[in-house]
Amino acid sequence: MRLLQLNYFLNVAVTQNISRSARTLNVSQPSLSRSIHELEAELGVPLFTRNGHSLALNDAGRRFAAQVRAGLNEVNHAVRDLHRFSEINSNQVTLRFESSTAVLPGLLGKLDAKLPMVKIHLMQNGFEQDRLSHYDFEFTTKPIFNNRNFHLLKEEILVRFPETYDNANNKEVRPEEIVKWPLILTEANPLREQMTSMLHQAGVTVRPSFVTGDRQTILGLVRTGQGICFMPQYSWAGTDVSGTVGYHFAPERVFRDIYLSASEATMRLPYRREIAETIQQYFADLVAG
């Protein structure tokens, strides 16, 4: 039983004439007749008394028509209400992050300057939220299957040492040398997972001496000689690195990618294309320096 079929039935119930309803509904007469017969067969009850080309609702048909009309009115009301809700909330956009990022204040400032009519909401993975919660865009280090994925940047992961360790002739460090220093790490997040996995593959067991989610604290501890840390090239923008020095991994440098991901359905909503373009431009400017 289909909504279209029920609408056909209600129209015929009013006109009591297949030919007239077929013209009104812009369908062929045989197609309309077949739809009515299929409805009656599915219900197992005749709905009309037939007299040649004329039709009249029988008692069962009148009862069914009243209930169908009420039901379709509810459906139409629900559709109109959904459209109103969509229009009201079209400027409400949720950004979801795998972890906090230092570029967030600058990014929000850029979005507000370019799209002041859009209200941005933030959601952080694993922080009083679950993966089923609604969001429009996600910042992620891996493309999400079946989504539109916009590559925002490729950044190198550096090892930051106290400035007193600075060796002007050699700005590289091998994974096996990491164990010589206390490690100051972030709390669990994609960066830490990537670095832990990379070091494990190199045969290095990671045992952090201190863990904190505050980047300024991490760099402050490095600055005072308490250990070393891993720092992304761009996404810790604005963090004070004075008193520290960055080293590249050797023999191969280590990088990570960051993507903006959204479903195709999300990208068809108002403002979403402009938001994606603004975010991409922000990261392009960040890389350009």
N, C-alpha and C positions, 0 to 999 in steps of 0.2 A: 504494500500500500504506500503510495507516494503522495507528497503534498500537491503536486501538479494534478494528479488523478482526483484528489479531493476537491480541488478548485474547479475542475471540470464538472464534477458531480453537482456542486452548488450552483454553477451557472445554468446547467440543464434543469435543475430543480426550480429555478426562477422562470426560465423561458418556456419550459415544458415542450421544447421543440429542438430536435437534434440539429436540423439545418440552420436554424437561427443561431443557436449556440456555436456551431462550427464557424459561422461567419464572424461572430463576435470574438471568439477565441483565436481566430486565424489558424484553424487546423482543418484538416479534411474531415468530411462527414463520416467516412468509414473508420478513420482513426479515433474519432470521438466516440462513436458507437461501440467500438471494440474496447475502449477504456472503461466505459460504463459497464459493459458486460463482464469484463475482467474484475471490476470492483465488486459486482454482485456475486460473481463466482467465488471470489476470495472470502467474502462475508458469509456466503452460504444462505443469503436471504435476498429475495427480490426487493428492489427499492421503488420501482415504478409500476404503475398499471399502464399497459400499452394499448393504444387504439390507433392503428395505422402509423402515421408519422408523429402523432401526438403522444406525449407522455404526461402522466400525472403521478405525483408522489403518493404512494400508499401509506398506511399508518407507520410501517417500519421505516419508510423513507423519510417521512416528516420528523420522526423521532431522531433518526440518524443525522438528518440535515441540521437540526437545531444544535446537536452536540458538536458536530463538525464545525459549524459556523463559530460557535463559542471557542472551540479549540484553536481554530485558525486565527481568530482575533487575538488570542493569547500569544500565539507564535509571532504574529505581525508586531504585536506590542513589544515582544522580547527583541525582535530584530531592530525596531526603531530605538529601543532603549540602548541596545549594544552600539548602534551607530552614534548616538548622543554621547555615550561613555567614551567611545573611541575619539570623537572630536575633542572632548574636554581634556582627555589625557594624552593627546597626540604630541604635546610639548613636554611630557614627562619622560625623561630618558635616564635609564639606569646603566651605569658603568660598573663592570665587575672586574676585580683585580685578583690575580693569584696571590699577591702579597703587596704590602705598602710600597710606595715608590716616592723618591724625593722629587720627581718631576711633576707630581700631582698638583701642587699649588699653581705652578706656571701653566700647566695644561688647562686647569679649570679657569684661570684668568683669560686664556686665549679663547676658550669656548664662550665665555660670558661676553667678551668683547665682540666676537663675530656673530654669535647667536643669542642675544640677550633675552629673546622670547622663550628660550628653552630652559626648563628647570632640570638640573642635573642631580641625580641621586647616586650615591656610592654604595657598593657592596664589596665586601672582602671575603675571599674564599676561606672557609673554615672558621670565620669569626661571627658566631651567632647566625649563620646562614647555612643552607644546604644547597646542593647542586640543582635541586628542583625549583628553587626560588626564581622568579622571573627576572630577567635582565635583558637589556638590548644589545650591549656590546661587552666583549670580554677581552682583556689584555692577557695574553698567554705566550709562553715560550715555545709552544708547538701549535701548528695548524689544527683546527678542530674539524673533524670529518663532516662533510655535507654542509659546511658553513662557507660564507664568503670570508676569506682570510687575506687581510692586507698586511704586507710586510712593512713594519715600521722602522726597524733598524737592526744592524748587526754590530755588536759591540764586543770588544776584547775584555776578558777578565784578567785583571792585573793582581799581583801580590804586592801589598804595601808593607814596607819595612820602616822602622824608625830611621830618621834622617842620619843618625849617627852611624848607621850601617852602610851608608851610601858608598858605592864603589863606582867611580866614574868610568872605569874601564870595562865594566861588565854589568849590564842592566838586565841580566837573565838569571832565572833560577830553575833548577830541575826539580821535578816532583819529589824525588828521594831526599832532597835537601830540606824539604818542608819540616821533616820530623825534628830538625835541630832547634826549632823555635816553638814556643807556646802558640797555639792557634786561638784567635779570638773570632768567633763565628756569629752569624746571625741566628735567630731562631729558625725553626724548620720552614723552609720556603724553597722554590725551584732553584735558586742560585746555590744554596747550600747542598741540595740534592745533586745537582750537576757536578759540583766540585768534589763532593764526597765520592761519587761514582767514578769520576776521572782519576782521583788519587788511588782508589781501590784497585782500578785496572792497572795502575802503575806499581801496585804492591805496597802502597802506603796506607796504613790504618790511621783514620782521623780520630783524634782524641782532643776535643776542644778544652782549653783551659778556662775559657770564659765565654758565656753566651748571652747576647742581648739583642733586642730588636731595634735599639737606637743607634743609628749610624754615627752620630757625633760621638757617642760614648765609645764605639768601636775604634774610630780614628784617634780619639783622645788616649785610649789605652795603648794603641800602637805608638803614638807620639811619645809617650812616657816610657817606652821600652818594655811594656808588659807582654808583647807578642807581635804577631803579624796577622794580616787579614786579607780576604779576597774582596776586590772592589771592581764592579763593572765600570766600563769606560765612560758611559753617558748617563745611565739611569740613576746614579747617585749624584746627579748634578746639584751643585750648591753646598755639598758637604765640605767642611773645612779639612783640607789635606795638608795644611802647613805642618812642618816638622816630620813629615813622612815622605817616602820616595817610592815610586811605582816600579816594579820589575815585571818583565814578560816571562811567561813560561817558556822553557826550552826542553827538548829541541823543537817542539811545535807550540805555537801560541794557542791559547784557548779562547773560543768565542761563544757567544750565545745569540740567538735571534729573538726578537719580540714581535708579536703579531697583534693586530686588532681583528677580532672575529665576531661575525654576526650572521644570523640565519638569513636566508633569502627573503622570508616573510618580513623580518624586521627591516630589511633594506628598502622595502616597498612602502613603509610608513612615512608620514611627514617628517621632514627635517633630518632623517637618518643619513641620507646621502651627504648632506652638507656637514653633518657632524663627523662622518668618516673622513671627508676631505680635509676638514679643519684639523683633526687629530694627526692625519698623515703629514700635513704641512708643518705642524708644530714639531714633530719628530725630525722632519727634514731640516728645519732650522736649527734644532738642537745639535744634529750631527755636523751641520755646516759651521757651527760655532759662533 
